[in-house]
Amino acid sequence: MISRRTISRRTGTAIASATALALTLAACGGSGEGGDADGPMTWMTVIHTPTTPTPDGPIETALEEYTGTEFELQWVPAASTEEKLNAALSSGQLADLVTLGPVESTTVRSALASGMFWDVEDYLGEFPNLAKIDQGTLDSARIDGELYGVPYQKVKARYGVVVRQDWLDNLGLEVPHTIEELTKVAQAFTEDDPDGNGKDDTVGFYDREESFLVGFESLSGYFGAGSGFEVTTDGQVVPAFTTDAFKEAMEWYRGVYENGWVNQEFVTVQKTNQQDGIAQGKGGIVVTGLFEAKNYNALAKSADPETPMEWALINDLTYEDVPRRILSDTNGGMGGWLAIPKEYAPTEDELRKVLGFIDKLLDEEAYGLMTNGIEGEHYETDADGVVTVTDQTEWEQEVQPFSSSRPSEKVVTYESSDPYVNEANELMAENEANVITNPAQSLTSKTYDTRWSVIEQQVNDAYNQYITGAIEMADFEAKIESLRGQGLDQISEEFTAAYAEVNG
């Protein structure tokens, strides 16, 4: 599993979601009235689009008809979460169902463990779809062994390596499937004029400032490093960056940098600049979501419709004798919780009513409504099953806002007219058999909550310095040692104790 990232490493939307939770919980603790058993079920959820659907619009009405549940959506705009929820607090209005996230938020995790919300695990088996949530996702969603909400289900590992296929063809190279082969491709893409323009203007890897947290972290997994944290043979939970496998990956990547096979200014490159550089043909290897190939092509064609750009999508890289593996970039396939306040569902029957509603949202029909809309009104399907939106503006206003509230992103995979999308979907599904998750994701450490962001930033800085040649490995290791007394060892001890308690 990917590292339990601190709030500073997430988007403003995620921060807004955490703020929403804090306010929601304050209301939960203060209203003392509970929900209205005779009225519609209420659902407080964050909206990530600029347009909020009108109440009783076509999708909400269709979902009510399908689920047999009248409900009222309390949309909380991500851009003005605090303001809107303050208003909700002053009026004393909460919800029967509350969307909680981001996963790594200390506020979220503390609130879930406070006893305000139902532990739903013993009830999931009563519902056909909830009973099918896989064990890995449930494990990731627990907090110290307890499941305080239905997890939002996501693809567990979306990452891989995308490589310019047209450049491979130009140089007579095969698609790489090992780190050794990938290194040779990086060299060739830098030194052998893969675009044939006679200029020395390309590199192999094209990285960005989040290398330590994103691209390189994924690469380190091929060497055997864990995702954020890992469990040693003697049961200790330790940060992945303290392990030999991680440092071996660093030594390899420093060699890539020293040879000029990665863009030399990567430590200052923003994500949008990375995307632009790739679209402009500056680099031919990207460690990223497998779905990004489509986006790179779209950027390239927007600048020059005649730009040739073909990609090889790779999800099976290996290194020496390390078994095939891929680190999760989605918290083990878990994107938050659908939590049910005890105050608003004080009895098991009321709890089951809300769980039944969530279960119905996991049916293909409901998923289709929240993804595509109503056939003939929002989309059409051709003979190959490809879904085409008929009116983009109408779809964005009436359908798109519901997509982020789907309890799962994996109910149906729709055929796309873009072959890169279809291939990426297939490869991401294959990734699940080899996914490596973060054992600390579902554990609690008070020292982690208070100290990790500072520790991680210092390690990130030391990583950048080492890769770019400013310091040596001994200096990187000395930095780790200096952090042990600043909370790093305490974090390991607390996670280790929590892991031992949960796993008996």
Secondary structure in CASP SS format (residue, H / E / C, confidence):
PFRMAT SS
TARGET T0000
AUTHOR 0000-0000-0000
METHOD secondary structure of the structure
MODEL  1
M C 1.00
I C 1.00
S C 1.00
R C 1.00
R C 1.00
T C 1.00
I H 1.00
S H 1.00
R H 1.00
R C 1.00
T C 1.00
G H 1.00
T H 1.00
A H 1.00
I H 1.00
A H 1.00
S H 1.00
A H 1.00
T H 1.00
A H 1.00
L H 1.00
A H 1.00
L H 1.00
T H 1.00
L H 1.00
A H 1.00
A H 1.00
C H 1.00
G H 1.00
G H 1.00
S H 1.00
G C 1.00
E C 1.00
G C 1.00
G C 1.00
D C 1.00
A C 1.00
D C 1.00
G C 1.00
P C 1.00
M E 1.00
T E 1.00
W E 1.00
M E 1.00
T E 1.00
V E 1.00
I E 1.00
H C 1.00
T C 1.00
P C 1.00
T C 1.00
T C 1.00
P C 1.00
T C 1.00
P C 1.00
D C 1.00
G C 1.00
P H 1.00
I H 1.00
E H 1.00
T H 1.00
A H 1.00
L H 1.00
E H 1.00
E H 1.00
Y H 1.00
T H 1.00
G C 1.00
T C 1.00
E C 1.00
F E 1.00
E E 1.00
L E 1.00
Q E 1.00
W E 1.00
V E 1.00
P E 1.00
A H 1.00
A H 1.00
S H 1.00
T H 1.00
E H 1.00
E H 1.00
K H 1.00
L H 1.00
N H 1.00
A H 1.00
A H 1.00
L H 1.00
S H 1.00
S H 1.00
G C 1.00
Q C 1.00
L C 1.00
A C 1.00
D C 1.00
L E 1.00
V E 1.00
T E 1.00
L E 1.00
G C 1.00
P C 1.00
V C 1.00
E C 1.00
S C 1.00
T H 1.00
T H 1.00
V H 1.00
R H 1.00
S H 1.00
A H 1.00
L H 1.00
A C 1.00
S C 1.00
G C 1.00
M C 1.00
F E 1.00
W C 1.00
D C 1.00
V C 1.00
E H 1.00
D H 1.00
Y H 1.00
L H 1.00
G H 1.00
E H 1.00
F C 1.00
P C 1.00
N C 1.00
L H 1.00
A H 1.00
K H 1.00
I C 1.00
D C 1.00
Q H 1.00
G H 1.00
T H 1.00
L H 1.00
D H 1.00
S H 1.00
A H 1.00
R C 1.00
I E 1.00
D C 1.00
G C 1.00
E E 1.00
L C 1.00
Y C 1.00
G C 1.00
V E 1.00
P E 1.00
Y E 1.00
Q E 1.00
K C 1.00
V C 1.00
K C 1.00
A C 1.00
R C 1.00
Y E 1.00
G E 1.00
V E 1.00
V E 1.00
V E 1.00
R E 1.00
Q H 1.00
D H 1.00
W H 1.00
L H 1.00
D H 1.00
N H 1.00
L H 1.00
G C 1.00
L C 1.00
E C 1.00
V C 1.00
P C 1.00
H C 1.00
T E 1.00
I H 1.00
E H 1.00
E H 1.00
L H 1.00
T H 1.00
K H 1.00
V H 1.00
A H 1.00
Q H 1.00
A H 1.00
F H 1.00
T H 1.00
E H 1.00
D C 1.00
D C 1.00
P C 1.00
D C 1.00
G C 1.00
N C 1.00
G C 1.00
K C 1.00
D C 1.00
D C 1.00
T C 1.00
V E 1.00
G E 1.00
F E 1.00
Y C 1.00
D C 1.00
R C 1.00
E C 1.00
E C 1.00
S C 1.00
F C 1.00
L C 1.00
V C 1.00
G H 1.00
F H 1.00
E H 1.00
S H 1.00
L H 1.00
S H 1.00
G H 1.00
Y H 1.00
F C 1.00
G C 1.00
A C 1.00
G C 1.00
S C 1.00
G C 1.00
F E 1.00
E E 1.00
V E 1.00
T C 1.00
T C 1.00
D C 1.00
G C 1.00
Q C 1.00
V E 1.00
V E 1.00
P E 1.00
A H 1.00
F H 1.00
T H 1.00
T C 1.00
D H 1.00
A H 1.00
F H 1.00
K H 1.00
E H 1.00
A H 1.00
M H 1.00
E H 1.00
W H 1.00
Y H 1.00
R H 1.00
G H 1.00
V H 1.00
Y H 1.00
E H 1.00
N C 1.00
G C 1.00
W C 1.00
V E 1.00
N C 1.00
Q C 1.00
E C 1.00
F H 1.00
V H 1.00
T H 1.00
V C 1.00
Q C 1.00
K H 1.00
T H 1.00
N H 1.00
Q H 1.00
Q H 1.00
D H 1.00
G H 1.00
I H 1.00
A H 1.00
Q C 1.00
G C 1.00
K C 1.00
G E 1.00
G E 1.00
I E 1.00
V E 1.00
V E 1.00
T E 1.00
G E 1.00
L C 1.00
F C 1.00
E H 1.00
A H 1.00
K H 1.00
N H 1.00
Y H 1.00
N H 1.00
A H 1.00
L H 1.00
A H 1.00
K H 1.00
S H 1.00
A H 1.00
D C 1.00
P C 1.00
E C 1.00
T C 1.00
P C 1.00
M C 1.00
E C 1.00
W E 1.00
A E 1.00
L E 1.00
I E 1.00
N C 1.00
D C 1.00
L C 1.00
T E 1.00
Y E 1.00
E C 1.00
D C 1.00
V E 1.00
P C 1.00
R C 1.00
R C 1.00
I E 1.00
L E 1.00
S C 1.00
D C 1.00
T C 1.00
N C 1.00
G C 1.00
G C 1.00
M E 1.00
G E 1.00
G E 1.00
W E 1.00
L E 1.00
A E 1.00
I C 1.00
P E 1.00
K C 1.00
E C 1.00
Y C 1.00
A C 1.00
P C 1.00
T C 1.00
E H 1.00
D H 1.00
E H 1.00
L H 1.00
R H 1.00
K H 1.00
V H 1.00
L H 1.00
G H 1.00
F H 1.00
I H 1.00
D H 1.00
K H 1.00
L H 1.00
L C 1.00
D C 1.00
E H 1.00
E H 1.00
A H 1.00
Y H 1.00
G H 1.00
L H 1.00
M H 1.00
T H 1.00
N C 1.00
G C 1.00
I C 1.00
E E 1.00
G C 1.00
E C 1.00
H C 1.00
Y E 1.00
E E 1.00
T E 1.00
D C 1.00
A C 1.00
D C 1.00
G C 1.00
V E 1.00
V E 1.00
T E 1.00
V E 1.00
T C 1.00
D C 1.00
Q H 1.00
T H 1.00
E H 1.00
W H 1.00
E H 1.00
Q H 1.00
E H 1.00
V C 1.00
Q H 1.00
P H 1.00
F H 1.00
S H 1.00
S C 1.00
S C 1.00
R C 1.00
P C 1.00
S E 1.00
E C 1.00
K C 1.00
V C 1.00
V C 1.00
T C 1.00
Y C 1.00
E E 1.00
S C 1.00
S C 1.00
D C 1.00
P H 1.00
Y H 1.00
V H 1.00
N H 1.00
E H 1.00
A H 1.00
N H 1.00
E H 1.00
L H 1.00
M H 1.00
A H 1.00
E H 1.00
N H 1.00
E H 1.00
A H 1.00
N H 1.00
V E 1.00
I E 1.00
T C 1.00
N C 1.00
P C 1.00
A C 1.00
Q C 1.00
S C 1.00
L C 1.00
T C 1.00
S C 1.00
K H 1.00
T H 1.00
Y H 1.00
D H 1.00
T H 1.00
R H 1.00
W H 1.00
S H 1.00
V H 1.00
I H 1.00
E H 1.00
Q H 1.00
Q H 1.00
V H 1.00
N H 1.00
D H 1.00
A H 1.00
Y H 1.00
N H 1.00
Q H 1.00
Y H 1.00
I H 1.00
T C 1.00
G C 1.00
A C 1.00
I C 1.00
E C 1.00
M H 1.00
A H 1.00
D H 1.00
F H 1.00
E H 1.00
A H 1.00
K H 1.00
I H 1.00
E H 1.00
S H 1.00
L H 1.00
R H 1.00
G H 1.00
Q H 1.00
G H 1.00
L H 1.00
D H 1.00
Q H 1.00
I H 1.00
S H 1.00
E H 1.00
E H 1.00
F H 1.00
T H 1.00
A H 1.00
A H 1.00
Y H 1.00
A H 1.00
E H 1.00
V H 1.00
N C 1.00
G C 1.00
END
